[in-house]
Amino acid sequence: MKSPRNYAKHSYQTEVFEKWKNLSNDMNWSYTKGPWYNSDIIKIKHNSWTIILDNYRDSFTGFGIIYNKFTRVRAPIINNNKFCFAVYNRDFFSRVGKFFGLKSAPAGIPEIDRYFIVKKNDGIVMHNILNNNKIRHFFRNNIRINLALKPAEKDWYKSSLPDNTYELYFRVPGFIQDTEYLKYIVNLFDVFLDILSEEGIACSIADDGIQCA
């Protein structure tokens, strides 16, 4: 778990969280105010899935310690076949594919290959997902996307999770205050979760246990 000293709310973040709170009220999402050393959290129910939105600081050591601010969206799932992928804008650096040995290859879908890099460990499954008309809709406008399906970082979750827990994961630098963009990303998660379930890739982790499609 990240040290509380890595995270302290400032006036800019307070403004961002106020927008998040207002959005949550409008959308009937669950909003929890965090302590001074941690992020406020939005939780969104989609069918039996739970989507978690927060922000955090990641640190690395160079000449001293440098803290980077990120907005993050996650949805934990049970992934029995260990399918992984990463999709991100061509001008965006992502470490996910490197860490998990994913192979980069064209998706064979013009509106995606033009603007995005796609990495995966199963090309057929990835093509089936991205070729879905609902998914293709989200990639047509070259919007900022850094999305992955990867093993869950379990330290971030309060409850214990099974060994085969993965997470649908989105991260971009900075604290997002554009509420339309946040709604766009949540809608993207809704569609991806449904399709992952339809493809037989994922089970959902619900409040009362693990549920499979």
C-alpha positions as CSV (number, residue, x, y, z in Angstrom):
1,M,0.0,0.0,0.0
2,K,1.3,3.4,-0.9
3,S,2.4,5.6,2.0
4,P,0.0,8.4,3.1
5,R,2.8,10.8,2.6
6,N,2.6,10.1,-1.1
7,Y,-0.8,11.6,-1.2
8,A,-2.1,14.8,0.3
9,K,-5.1,16.7,-1.0
10,H,-4.6,20.1,-2.4
11,S,-7.0,22.8,-3.5
12,Y,-7.0,21.6,-7.1
13,Q,-7.9,18.1,-6.0
14,T,-10.7,19.4,-3.8
15,E,-12.2,21.1,-6.8
16,V,-11.9,17.9,-8.9
17,F,-13.5,15.9,-6.1
18,E,-16.4,18.3,-5.9
19,K,-17.1,17.7,-9.5
20,W,-16.9,14.0,-9.0
21,K,-19.3,14.2,-6.1
22,N,-21.8,16.2,-8.2
23,L,-21.5,13.7,-11.0
24,S,-22.1,10.8,-8.7
25,N,-25.2,12.5,-7.4
26,D,-26.4,13.0,-10.9
27,M,-25.7,9.5,-12.0
28,N,-26.7,7.8,-8.8
29,W,-23.2,6.4,-8.2
30,S,-21.8,5.6,-4.8
31,Y,-19.4,8.3,-3.6
32,T,-17.1,8.0,-0.6
33,K,-15.0,10.9,0.7
34,G,-11.5,9.8,1.5
35,P,-9.3,11.0,4.4
36,W,-6.8,13.8,3.8
37,Y,-4.1,11.3,2.8
38,N,-6.2,9.3,0.3
39,S,-8.4,9.7,-2.7
40,D,-12.2,10.1,-2.7
41,I,-13.7,7.0,-4.4
42,I,-16.6,6.5,-6.8
43,K,-18.1,3.0,-7.1
44,I,-20.5,2.1,-9.9
45,K,-22.6,-1.0,-10.2
46,H,-23.0,-2.4,-13.7
47,N,-25.1,-5.6,-13.5
48,S,-23.0,-7.7,-11.1
49,W,-19.8,-5.8,-11.7
50,T,-18.3,-3.1,-9.5
51,I,-16.3,-0.3,-11.2
52,I,-14.0,1.7,-9.0
53,L,-12.8,5.2,-9.8
54,D,-10.2,7.0,-7.8
55,N,-6.8,8.8,-8.2
56,Y,-3.5,8.2,-6.7
57,R,0.2,9.1,-6.9
58,D,2.8,6.7,-8.1
59,S,6.5,7.3,-7.2
60,F,9.8,6.4,-8.7
61,T,13.3,7.2,-7.6
62,G,15.7,9.1,-9.8
63,F,17.4,12.2,-8.4
64,G,15.2,12.1,-5.3
65,I,11.6,10.9,-5.4
66,I,9.2,12.1,-8.1
67,Y,5.5,11.6,-7.7
68,N,3.2,11.3,-10.7
69,K,-0.6,11.9,-10.4
70,F,-3.0,9.5,-12.1
71,T,-6.7,9.0,-12.5
72,R,-7.6,5.3,-12.4
73,V,-10.6,3.2,-13.1
74,R,-10.7,-0.5,-12.2
75,A,-13.1,-3.5,-12.2
76,P,-12.0,-6.7,-10.6
77,I,-13.0,-10.0,-12.4
78,I,-12.2,-13.7,-12.2
79,N,-10.2,-14.5,-15.4
80,N,-9.9,-18.3,-15.6
81,N,-8.1,-18.4,-19.0
82,K,-5.5,-15.7,-18.2
83,F,-6.4,-13.6,-21.2
84,C,-4.6,-10.2,-21.1
85,F,-4.5,-7.2,-23.4
86,A,-3.5,-3.6,-23.5
87,V,-4.9,-0.9,-25.9
88,Y,-3.6,2.6,-25.8
89,N,-3.0,5.7,-28.1
90,R,0.0,5.5,-30.3
91,D,1.5,8.6,-28.6
92,F,0.9,7.1,-25.1
93,F,3.5,5.1,-23.2
94,S,2.2,2.0,-21.4
95,R,4.2,-0.4,-19.4
96,V,1.5,-3.1,-19.2
97,G,2.4,-4.9,-22.4
98,K,6.1,-4.9,-21.5
99,F,5.5,-6.3,-18.0
100,F,3.3,-9.2,-19.1
101,G,5.0,-10.1,-22.4
102,L,2.1,-9.2,-24.7
103,K,2.7,-9.2,-28.4
104,S,1.9,-6.1,-30.5
105,A,0.1,-6.7,-33.8
106,P,-2.5,-4.8,-35.9
107,A,-6.1,-5.5,-34.9
108,G,-7.2,-5.6,-38.5
109,I,-9.7,-2.9,-37.8
110,P,-8.8,0.4,-39.6
111,E,-10.3,2.9,-37.1
112,I,-8.4,1.1,-34.3
113,D,-5.1,0.4,-36.0
114,R,-4.9,4.1,-37.2
115,Y,-4.7,5.6,-33.7
116,F,-4.1,2.8,-31.2
117,I,-1.5,0.1,-30.3
118,V,-3.0,-3.2,-29.4
119,K,-1.1,-5.9,-27.4
120,K,-2.6,-9.2,-26.4
121,N,-1.8,-12.9,-25.6
122,D,-4.6,-14.2,-27.8
123,G,-5.0,-12.6,-31.2
124,I,-8.3,-14.3,-32.1
125,V,-10.0,-13.4,-28.8
126,M,-8.8,-9.8,-29.1
127,H,-10.0,-9.5,-32.7
128,N,-13.5,-10.8,-31.7
129,I,-13.7,-8.3,-28.9
130,L,-12.5,-5.2,-30.8
131,N,-14.6,-6.1,-33.9
132,N,-17.8,-5.8,-31.8
133,N,-19.7,-2.8,-33.1
134,K,-20.2,-1.4,-29.6
135,I,-16.5,-1.5,-28.9
136,R,-15.6,0.0,-32.3
137,H,-17.8,3.0,-31.6
138,F,-15.6,4.0,-28.7
139,F,-12.4,4.0,-30.8
140,R,-13.6,6.0,-33.7
141,N,-12.8,9.5,-32.3
142,N,-9.2,8.8,-31.2
143,I,-10.1,9.7,-27.6
144,R,-7.5,9.3,-24.9
145,I,-7.5,5.6,-23.9
146,N,-5.1,3.5,-21.9
147,L,-7.0,0.3,-21.2
148,A,-5.8,-3.1,-20.1
149,L,-6.9,-6.5,-18.7
150,K,-4.1,-7.6,-16.3
151,P,-3.6,-9.4,-13.0
152,A,-5.0,-7.4,-10.1
153,E,-2.9,-5.3,-7.8
154,K,-4.4,-6.9,-4.7
155,D,-2.8,-4.5,-2.3
156,W,-5.3,-1.9,-3.5
157,Y,-8.3,-3.9,-2.4
158,K,-9.5,-4.1,1.2
159,S,-11.0,-7.6,0.8
160,S,-9.0,-10.8,0.0
161,L,-9.4,-11.9,-3.6
162,P,-8.9,-15.3,-5.4
163,D,-5.5,-16.0,-7.0
164,N,-7.0,-15.7,-10.5
165,T,-8.4,-12.2,-10.0
166,Y,-7.6,-9.8,-12.8
167,E,-8.8,-6.3,-13.4
168,L,-10.0,-4.3,-16.3
169,Y,-7.8,-1.3,-15.8
170,F,-7.7,2.3,-17.1
171,R,-5.1,4.9,-16.1
172,V,-4.2,8.4,-17.4
173,P,-1.9,11.1,-16.0
174,G,-3.5,13.8,-14.0
175,F,-6.8,14.2,-12.1
176,I,-9.7,14.2,-14.6
177,Q,-12.2,16.9,-14.0
178,D,-14.0,16.6,-17.4
179,T,-17.2,14.8,-16.3
180,E,-18.2,13.9,-19.8
181,Y,-14.9,12.1,-20.3
182,L,-15.4,10.2,-17.0
183,K,-18.9,9.1,-18.1
184,Y,-17.4,8.0,-21.5
185,I,-14.8,5.8,-19.7
186,V,-17.4,4.3,-17.4
187,N,-19.6,3.5,-20.5
188,L,-16.5,1.9,-22.1
189,F,-16.1,-0.3,-19.0
190,D,-19.8,-1.3,-19.1
191,V,-19.4,-2.5,-22.7
192,F,-16.1,-4.2,-22.2
193,L,-17.3,-6.1,-19.1
194,D,-20.4,-7.3,-20.9
195,I,-18.4,-8.5,-23.9
196,L,-15.7,-10.2,-21.8
197,S,-18.5,-12.1,-20.1
198,E,-20.2,-13.0,-23.4
199,E,-16.8,-14.3,-24.6
200,G,-16.6,-16.6,-21.6
201,I,-13.4,-14.9,-20.4
202,A,-14.6,-13.4,-17.1
203,C,-16.7,-14.0,-14.0
204,S,-17.7,-11.1,-11.9
205,I,-16.9,-10.5,-8.2
206,A,-20.1,-9.4,-6.6
207,D,-20.8,-8.3,-3.0
208,D,-22.1,-11.8,-2.2
209,G,-19.4,-13.8,-3.9
210,I,-18.2,-14.8,-7.4
211,Q,-20.7,-14.8,-10.2
212,C,-20.2,-16.2,-13.7
213,A,-22.2,-15.5,-16.8
